[in-house]
Every structure is written in C-alpha cells, then in structure tokens.
Amino acid sequence: MKTLFFTSAIALVLTCGCIKEKSISSAKPAITPNVIKSLTTDATSSTFAYGVDVSWLPQMEANGYIFKNSSGVQEDFLTILKEKGINAARLRTWVNPSSDPVNGHCSETETVAMAKRCKAAGLKVDIDFHFGDTWNSVGSQVPPAAWATMTYTQMQSTMYNYVYHFMNDLKYNDVTPDWVQIGNEENLGICGYTGSIAHNPVQMTGLLNAAYDMIKEVFPSTLVIIHLAKPQNLASIESWFDTYQANGGKWDVCGFSSYASKTDAPNIAPNFATIQARYDKPVMIVEVGGPETKAVDTKSVITTYINYLQNNLPSGTGLGVFYWEPEGYSPFTSYTMGAWDPTTMQPTVALDAFIH
C-alpha cells in the first residue's frame, strides 16, 4: 500500500504540483541550531568527497558512447572513476524535463535510478535540485512551467510536496543522499521573480526552508547545501548569505562553483576560509572544471582546492570537491570543459588530481 501511495503521489506532484498530502501546517517544527550543529559535526568527520557530476552518463550510454580507462580498456564508467580515487557522485534533477539527451532527462525517476546505481557502486551521492524543467544557473532561475503561474503560497506548498515525495522515493529505493542542494547556482534566488533575492528575499527564504524541512523530515542526517557561483566575488557571496540568514534561512553547507584559472585559484581559495568562519558552516566546492585542452592546468586548480579545504580550514569543515562534468565529450555535447578525451575515450590528466 505504501509503495502504491508514493508512486502515485510522486507522479501527480510532477505532473501538476497539486498534491496536498503534506500541508505547510503539518510540517515538523524547524530543526534547532543545536541539532543542526550536531548533524554537521558528525558528517564532516567522515571521508572527504572526491566527486564528479555524472548526470549525463545514462543518456550517453543510451546513445552508444563508451568509456575507457587510462590503459585503454573499456570499462563501466563508475569503475573508472573509482580507479581515479572518486568516491562521490553528483546528480542534477529537473521537475518536468524534455527528452533532449543533453538538455533534458534527469527526471525524478531517472535521478533516483541513477542514485541507486551510484550507491550500489559504493559512491556517496549529492542530489542537485534545479527547481526547473531544464538548466538553472548563475544567470537564470526559471521555475518549472507547472509552477510558473502559482502564487507564492501555492508554490511553497508545492515545494513542500515535491521535495517530500522525492525524498521518500529515494528512501523507498534504499538510497540515503549524503548531501542535497536546494537550488543550483542560486545567486539570483530560485523560481524566478517569486523567489528572487533582489525582489522577494522573504519568499525566497520561505521556498528554500520548505525544501530544507522536507529533506530533514525524511533524512535527518543528510546535509543540505546552498549553492552559489563565483566565490571570487566575496562581497556578493556574503551579501547573499547575510540576507538569507537575516530572514531565517536554514542550511548546513556553503557550496560553490569555481571555474578558476590556474593562477586565480590560489587567490580565491582563502575566501572559503573567510566564509566558513563567518557563517560557522562547512564548505564544499560542488563544481570545478576547465578546458579539456588544458587538463594539466585544471589538475592544478583541483589540487589547489583540495589541499586548501583539507589543510587550511578547521578540521572537518572542508567537505569536498566535485568536477562538472567529466564524462561529457564530443559529439554528444559541445561543452569543452569535460575531462574525457574524445579521440581516445580515456580520462584526461585532470582527474588524476583526485587520486589520494
């Protein structure tokens, strides 16, 4: 009976966002700061995340793309990653995506299946909610089409239900995510004007807190990440977090995208220590990368960030570094900052930075 309920409920939420199984008033009280601190302390004492985003992998495999290890032998992609020291996988997810191999897929059903595969391979899992039907990033935060005309109250209720049922779908499939990102590069906020930090910071906070509360209700020990881009702009980063915090925002980890050059990375790294100290939260780099033609330089950037998080922050507060997105190679995608050689179908030297 429980299986049927969650399967049906999830389908309805994704279709129209109208399920009321989990009303706002029935949500559990917010977790107290002391509990958050305890959860964070326990989690940060675990293994550092040497991670990569693998969201394109199912579509690439479905379209006949193969992967070879550094010796030129074809292997399962996750096996190759583990040979490179990778111990964590990041998976983006969209609400009602298209069937486009590059810009679509990553639905709840597909994401849960991939999370289950990654866990079976012995990898930690980071679920990355975009809260859209396709890419949301530093310059664009478009809500799912089914949510676009909702009032703030309706959208908040839908957020509760969407995240709550997604987490229960994971739980039913025996997957406990290690981290969940509530938004992707949400410098502008989330869900367009309704959750804009510039125009509606209180509503943005309400939407994000709805997601946070439902994650914690199902998985109390999972760490929730706020993900911002461009950590080199320290003043902007601090302004964002100050606004979110002042409005009662809840989060466990400060996550960042950084596509720095080899020369810039050492100058950006100290900002992570500043941010960690200012908010008393662990730090994770959830996206890093560089041109596949400059793999040696990219390896240097990754090494710089790994070493800084491990050696220059208080013990257990530098949580990990994730590459975005190493498996993507031409002609599947025109993205040129992967870490796979399209000619040899082997990993570039950039991934050697994760060997430990």
Solvent accessible surface area in square Angstrom, and as a share of the most:
residue,aa,sasa,rsa
1,M,192,0.86
2,K,141,0.60
3,T,58,0.34
4,L,118,0.59
5,F,77,0.32
6,F,27,0.11
7,T,85,0.49
8,S,51,0.33
9,A,5,0.04
10,I,15,0.08
11,A,56,0.44
12,L,93,0.46
13,V,3,0.02
14,L,23,0.11
15,T,100,0.58
16,C,49,0.29
17,G,6,0.06
18,C,76,0.45
19,I,16,0.08
20,K,131,0.56
21,E,102,0.46
22,K,25,0.11
23,S,36,0.23
24,I,62,0.31
25,S,108,0.70
26,S,61,0.40
27,A,21,0.17
28,K,128,0.54
29,P,123,0.77
30,A,57,0.44
31,I,38,0.19
32,T,73,0.43
33,P,108,0.68
34,N,121,0.62
35,V,69,0.39
36,I,19,0.10
37,K,118,0.50
38,S,60,0.39
39,L,30,0.15
40,T,16,0.09
41,T,82,0.48
42,D,98,0.51
43,A,30,0.23
44,T,17,0.10
45,S,95,0.62
46,S,66,0.43
47,T,81,0.47
48,F,25,0.10
49,A,0,0.00
50,Y,16,0.06
51,G,0,0.00
52,V,0,0.00
53,D,0,0.00
54,V,0,0.00
55,S,6,0.04
56,W,6,0.02
57,L,0,0.00
58,P,43,0.27
59,Q,11,0.05
60,M,0,0.00
61,E,64,0.29
62,A,88,0.68
63,N,84,0.43
64,G,58,0.56
65,Y,44,0.17
66,I,56,0.29
67,F,7,0.03
68,K,60,0.26
69,N,18,0.09
70,S,65,0.42
71,S,96,0.62
72,G,32,0.31
73,V,87,0.50
74,Q,105,0.47
75,E,53,0.24
76,D,71,0.37
77,F,2,0.01
78,L,4,0.02
79,T,58,0.34
80,I,1,0.01
81,L,0,0.00
82,K,95,0.40
83,E,95,0.42
84,K,21,0.09
85,G,16,0.15
86,I,4,0.02
87,N,28,0.15
88,A,0,0.00
89,A,0,0.00
90,R,1,0.00
91,L,3,0.01
92,R,4,0.01
93,T,0,0.00
94,W,0,0.00
95,V,2,0.01
96,N,58,0.30
97,P,31,0.20
98,S,68,0.44
99,S,92,0.59
100,D,57,0.29
101,P,52,0.32
102,V,34,0.19
103,N,70,0.36
104,G,1,0.01
105,H,49,0.22
106,C,7,0.04
107,S,23,0.15
108,E,2,0.01
109,T,98,0.57
110,E,61,0.28
111,T,4,0.02
112,V,6,0.03
113,A,60,0.47
114,M,10,0.05
115,A,0,0.00
116,K,101,0.43
117,R,76,0.28
118,C,0,0.00
119,K,62,0.26
120,A,92,0.72
121,A,28,0.21
122,G,55,0.53
123,L,5,0.02
124,K,48,0.20
125,V,0,0.00
126,D,0,0.00
127,I,0,0.00
128,D,1,0.00
129,F,0,0.00
130,H,6,0.03
131,F,1,0.00
132,G,1,0.01
133,D,32,0.17
134,T,62,0.36
135,W,78,0.27
136,N,2,0.01
137,S,40,0.26
138,V,47,0.27
139,G,60,0.58
140,S,44,0.29
141,Q,14,0.06
142,V,93,0.54
143,P,23,0.14
144,P,0,0.00
145,A,81,0.63
146,A,38,0.29
147,W,1,0.01
148,A,59,0.46
149,T,134,0.78
150,M,33,0.15
151,T,81,0.47
152,Y,59,0.23
153,T,89,0.51
154,Q,98,0.44
155,M,1,0.00
156,Q,30,0.13
157,S,8,0.05
158,T,4,0.02
159,M,0,0.00
160,Y,16,0.06
161,N,1,0.01
162,Y,2,0.01
163,V,0,0.00
164,Y,39,0.15
165,H,1,0.00
166,F,0,0.00
167,M,0,0.00
168,N,15,0.08
169,D,21,0.11
170,L,0,0.00
171,K,112,0.47
172,Y,116,0.44
173,N,32,0.17
174,D,128,0.66
175,V,1,0.00
176,T,68,0.39
177,P,1,0.01
178,D,39,0.20
179,W,16,0.05
180,V,0,0.00
181,Q,0,0.00
182,I,0,0.00
183,G,0,0.00
184,N,7,0.04
185,E,17,0.07
186,E,0,0.00
187,N,36,0.18
188,L,90,0.45
189,G,0,0.00
190,I,0,0.00
191,C,1,0.01
192,G,24,0.23
193,Y,150,0.57
194,T,26,0.15
195,G,0,0.00
196,S,12,0.08
197,I,31,0.16
198,A,85,0.66
199,H,115,0.52
200,N,30,0.15
201,P,36,0.22
202,V,99,0.57
203,Q,47,0.21
204,M,0,0.00
205,T,3,0.02
206,G,13,0.12
207,L,0,0.00
208,L,0,0.00
209,N,24,0.12
210,A,1,0.01
211,A,0,0.00
212,Y,0,0.00
213,D,20,0.10
214,M,0,0.00
215,I,0,0.00
216,K,9,0.04
217,E,41,0.18
218,V,14,0.08
219,F,13,0.05
220,P,77,0.49
221,S,71,0.46
222,T,2,0.01
223,L,2,0.01
224,V,0,0.00
225,I,0,0.00
226,I,0,0.00
227,H,0,0.00
228,L,0,0.00
229,A,5,0.04
230,K,96,0.41
231,P,0,0.00
232,Q,91,0.40
233,N,67,0.34
234,L,46,0.23
235,A,81,0.63
236,S,67,0.43
237,I,2,0.01
238,E,28,0.13
239,S,65,0.42
240,W,13,0.05
241,F,0,0.00
242,D,51,0.26
243,T,41,0.24
244,Y,0,0.00
245,Q,88,0.39
246,A,89,0.69
247,N,55,0.28
248,G,44,0.43
249,G,12,0.11
250,K,28,0.12
251,W,5,0.02
252,D,0,0.00
253,V,0,0.00
254,C,0,0.00
255,G,0,0.00
256,F,0,0.00
257,S,3,0.02
258,S,3,0.02
259,Y,82,0.31
260,A,16,0.12
261,S,55,0.35
262,K,102,0.43
263,T,104,0.61
264,D,70,0.36
265,A,0,0.00
266,P,70,0.44
267,N,112,0.57
268,I,14,0.07
269,A,1,0.01
270,P,59,0.37
271,N,23,0.12
272,F,0,0.00
273,A,27,0.21
274,T,58,0.34
275,I,0,0.00
276,Q,12,0.06
277,A,78,0.60
278,R,124,0.45
279,Y,11,0.04
280,D,93,0.48
281,K,32,0.13
282,P,3,0.02
283,V,0,0.00
284,M,0,0.00
285,I,0,0.00
286,V,0,0.00
287,E,11,0.05
288,V,0,0.00
289,G,2,0.02
290,G,5,0.05
291,P,56,0.35
292,E,44,0.20
293,T,121,0.70
294,K,117,0.50
295,A,13,0.10
296,V,105,0.60
297,D,53,0.28
298,T,5,0.03
299,K,68,0.29
300,S,34,0.22
301,V,4,0.02
302,I,0,0.00
303,T,51,0.30
304,T,35,0.20
305,Y,1,0.00
306,I,10,0.05
307,N,71,0.36
308,Y,38,0.14
309,L,3,0.02
310,Q,78,0.34
311,N,113,0.58
312,N,86,0.44
313,L,14,0.07
314,P,77,0.48
315,S,116,0.75
316,G,25,0.24
317,T,22,0.13
318,G,10,0.10
319,L,14,0.07
320,G,0,0.00
321,V,0,0.00
322,F,0,0.00
323,Y,1,0.00
324,W,32,0.11
325,E,0,0.00
326,P,0,0.00
327,E,0,0.00
328,G,0,0.00
329,Y,5,0.02
330,S,59,0.38
331,P,111,0.70
332,F,19,0.08
333,T,10,0.06
334,S,109,0.70
335,Y,56,0.21
336,T,87,0.50
337,M,50,0.22
338,G,1,0.01
339,A,0,0.00
340,W,0,0.00
341,D,48,0.25
342,P,46,0.29
343,T,117,0.68
344,T,59,0.34
345,M,60,0.27
346,Q,42,0.18
347,P,17,0.10
348,T,21,0.12
349,V,56,0.32
350,A,2,0.01
351,L,0,0.00
352,D,39,0.20
353,A,13,0.10
354,F,0,0.00
355,I,96,0.49
356,H,136,0.61
